[in-house]
Amino acid sequence: MVNDHIDIIMPVKDSPLTTEEAIRAIVKSGASLRVYDDFSAPENAERLDQLRDETGIEVVHISKHTEHPSPNYRFVLIDAQRKCLQRGAHLIIVESDVVVQPDTFERLIGAVQPGVGMIAAVTTDEQGQINFPYEYARTYREDGVCRKRLSFCCTLLTNELLQAYDFSQLDETKNWYDVTISHKSAELGFENILQLSNPVLHRPHSSRPWKRLKYTNPLLYYWRKFTQRRDKI
C-alpha cells in the first residue's frame, strides 16, 4: 500500500459495531484512515477516540468545526478534496457499513488511468451476492464503464476529477452527493468504473436505520423523507 498516493476517509454517524469492524478492516490492510465523526452520540465519539489511540487512525470531530446539524457530507467532501489536492492524492471514501478486503485499495488504485473519474468496488452481502446499491449490476459479466450512478460505499475519486470539479459548488440543501458527483464526473467527460472483481461486504443503512423503511414500509419512509426533509440527494 502506497499511502502517499491516496487519502482514505470514512464519514461516521454512530453505528459503533459496524463502524469498528469497518475501521479495523482498513487498518488491517495497512492503509491510513481519517474518520469524520458527524455528531455521533458522546459515548460513540469517545469510542472513536479510543480506536484512534489504539490503531493510529485520525479522527476529526465535525462538531468542533461547525454547528450545522448532521449529515455533514458536504463538509467532509470539501475538507477531503482540499487535503487531496495539497498532496496530489486520490480520494477513497469508505462508508461505515462497509468491510474492505486486504487488497481492495490496491485493486482500486490499479484501475486509475487518465480520463477516469470514479472507480467503485461492488457491494455484496454475507453470501457474496451483489446488494444495494448495485443490484442493477447483477447482470453484468465483467468490470467496466458504468453508465449508471456510483455510490460512495467504497469508491475512489481520482485526483484528475478532484482538480476538475470544486466540491464547494455542491448544493448545500442536499444530504448526499454520490449521485451528483457521479453524474458530474460523466458530464465532464470522465469514465466511471464499477469493479465486479473487487467485492466488499455492505450492510446497508447501518448508521441510519430509519432509511431501511424504504424497503419495509415505503409509505412511512417517503412521508418522513418529505415532511422532515430527510435523505435529500
C-alpha positions in Angstrom: 0.0 0.0 0.0 1.4 3.4 -1.0 -0.4 5.8 1.3 1.3 8.8 -0.4 -1.0 8.3 -3.5 -4.3 8.0 -1.7 -6.3 9.6 1.1 -8.8 7.2 2.7 -11.7 8.7 4.6 -14.8 7.4 6.5 -17.8 9.5 7.4 -19.2 8.2 10.7 -22.5 8.6 12.5 -22.9 6.3 15.4 -23.4 2.6 14.5 -20.5 1.7 16.7 -20.3 -2.0 15.9 -20.3 -1.8 12.2 -18.0 1.3 12.3 -15.4 -0.5 14.4 -15.4 -3.5 12.1 -15.1 -1.3 9.1 -12.2 0.7 10.7 -10.3 -2.4 11.8 -10.5 -3.9 8.3 -8.9 -0.8 6.8 -6.2 -0.7 9.5 -5.5 -4.5 8.9 -5.0 -3.8 5.2 -2.1 -1.5 6.1 -3.7 1.7 5.0 -4.0 5.0 6.8 -7.5 6.3 7.6 -9.2 9.6 8.6 -12.6 9.3 10.2 -15.0 12.2 10.2 -17.3 11.9 13.3 -20.6 13.6 12.3 -22.1 14.4 15.7 -22.2 10.8 17.0 -23.6 10.3 20.5 -20.9 11.1 23.2 -20.2 7.5 24.0 -19.7 6.6 20.3 -17.5 9.7 19.7 -15.4 8.6 22.8 -15.0 5.1 21.3 -13.7 6.6 18.1 -11.0 8.4 20.2 -10.2 5.1 21.9 -9.8 3.5 18.5 -7.6 6.4 17.4 -5.2 5.8 20.3 -5.3 2.1 19.7 -4.9 1.9 15.9 -3.4 5.3 14.9 -6.3 6.4 12.8 -7.0 10.1 12.6 -10.4 11.3 14.0 -12.0 14.6 13.0 -14.9 15.6 15.2 -17.0 17.8 12.9 -18.8 19.3 15.9 -15.5 21.2 16.6 -15.7 22.9 13.2 -19.4 23.6 12.5 -22.8 23.8 14.2 -24.5 22.6 11.1 -26.6 19.5 12.0 -25.8 16.1 10.7 -25.5 14.9 8.0 -22.4 17.0 7.0 -21.3 15.1 3.9 -20.6 18.3 2.1 -18.2 19.5 4.8 -16.4 16.1 4.6 -16.0 16.2 0.9 -14.8 19.8 0.8 -12.2 19.2 3.5 -11.0 15.9 2.0 -10.8 17.4 -1.5 -8.6 20.2 -0.2 -6.2 17.8 1.5 -6.0 15.6 -1.6 -5.2 18.5 -3.8 -2.5 19.6 -1.5 -0.8 16.2 -1.7 -1.7 15.3 -5.3 -3.6 12.2 -3.9 -6.6 10.3 -5.0 -9.6 10.2 -2.6 -11.1 6.9 -1.4 -14.3 7.0 0.5 -15.3 4.0 2.6 -18.6 4.2 4.5 -19.0 2.9 8.0 -21.2 0.0 6.9 -18.6 -1.5 4.5 -15.9 -4.0 5.3 -13.0 -4.0 2.8 -10.7 -6.8 1.9 -6.9 -6.7 2.2 -6.4 -5.9 -1.5 -9.4 -3.7 -2.0 -7.4 -0.5 -2.3 -4.7 -1.9 -4.5 -7.4 -3.0 -6.9 -9.0 0.4 -6.9 -5.7 2.2 -7.5 -4.7 -0.3 -10.2 -7.6 0.9 -12.3 -6.6 4.6 -12.2 -5.7 5.9 -15.6 -6.2 9.2 -17.5 -9.8 10.1 -18.2 -11.2 8.0 -15.3 -13.2 9.9 -12.7 -14.5 7.3 -10.2 -13.8 3.7 -9.5 -16.1 1.7 -7.2 -15.8 -1.7 -5.5 -19.0 -3.6 -5.9 -21.0 -4.3 -2.7 -22.2 -7.7 -1.6 -24.0 -9.4 1.3 -22.5 -12.1 3.6 -23.3 -14.7 0.9 -21.4 -12.8 -1.7 -24.4 -11.7 -3.7 -24.4 -8.2 -5.1 -26.6 -6.0 -3.0 -27.7 -2.3 -2.6 -26.9 0.0 -4.2 -25.6 -2.1 -7.2 -28.5 -4.5 -7.7 -28.5 -3.3 -11.3 -25.1 -4.9 -11.9 -26.2 -8.4 -11.2 -26.5 -9.0 -14.9 -23.0 -7.6 -15.7 -20.3 -10.0 -16.7 -17.2 -8.0 -16.1 -15.7 -4.8 -14.8 -16.4 -1.8 -17.0 -17.6 1.7 -17.6 -20.7 2.4 -15.5 -23.4 4.4 -17.2 -25.5 4.4 -14.1 -24.6 6.2 -10.9 -21.9 5.0 -8.5 -22.3 5.1 -4.7 -19.7 6.2 -2.2 -19.8 2.9 -0.3 -16.2 2.1 -1.3 -15.1 4.4 -4.1 -12.0 6.1 -5.4 -12.3 9.6 -6.8 -9.3 10.3 -8.9 -7.1 13.4 -8.4 -7.9 14.3 -12.0 -11.6 14.6 -11.1 -10.8 16.4 -7.9 -9.0 19.0 -9.9 -11.8 19.4 -12.4 -14.8 19.8 -10.0 -14.8 22.1 -7.0 -16.9 20.4 -4.2 -17.7 23.8 -2.7 -20.2 24.1 -5.6 -22.2 21.2 -4.1 -25.8 22.1 -3.3 -25.9 23.0 0.4 -29.6 21.9 0.7 -28.8 18.2 -0.1 -27.7 15.5 2.3 -25.9 13.1 0.0 -23.7 13.7 -3.1 -22.9 10.4 -4.7 -25.5 10.9 -7.4 -24.5 14.5 -8.0 -20.7 13.7 -8.2 -21.0 10.6 -10.3 -23.2 12.4 -12.8 -20.9 15.4 -12.8 -17.9 13.1 -13.5 -19.6 11.8 -16.6 -20.7 15.3 -17.6 -17.1 16.4 -17.5 -16.2 13.5 -19.8 -14.7 11.1 -17.3 -15.4 7.4 -17.2 -16.8 5.8 -14.1 -15.9 2.2 -13.5 -17.6 -0.4 -11.3 -15.3 -3.3 -10.4 -17.2 -6.6 -10.1 -14.0 -8.3 -9.4 -13.4 -6.2 -6.3 -16.3 -7.0 -3.8 -16.7 -5.5 -0.4 -19.2 -6.5 2.3 -22.0 -4.0 2.7 -24.6 -3.8 5.5 -26.9 -1.1 4.1 -28.0 1.8 6.2 -26.4 0.6 9.5 -25.7 4.1 10.6 -29.1 5.5 9.6 -31.5 2.6 10.2 -34.6 4.7 9.5 -33.7 4.5 5.8 -34.5 0.8 5.8 -38.1 1.8 5.9 -37.7 2.3 2.1 -37.9 -1.5 1.7 -40.2 -2.5 4.7 -42.6 0.5 4.8 -42.1 2.7 1.8 -45.1 4.9 2.6 -43.7 5.8 6.0 -40.2 6.3 4.5 -41.4 8.8 1.9 -43.6 10.5 4.5 -40.6 11.1 6.7 -38.4 11.9 3.7 -40.7 14.8 2.6 -42.2 16.0 5.8 -38.9 16.0 7.7 -36.8 17.0 4.7 -34.5 14.0 5.1 -32.4 12.0 2.7 -32.1 14.6 0.1 -30.0 13.5 -2.9 
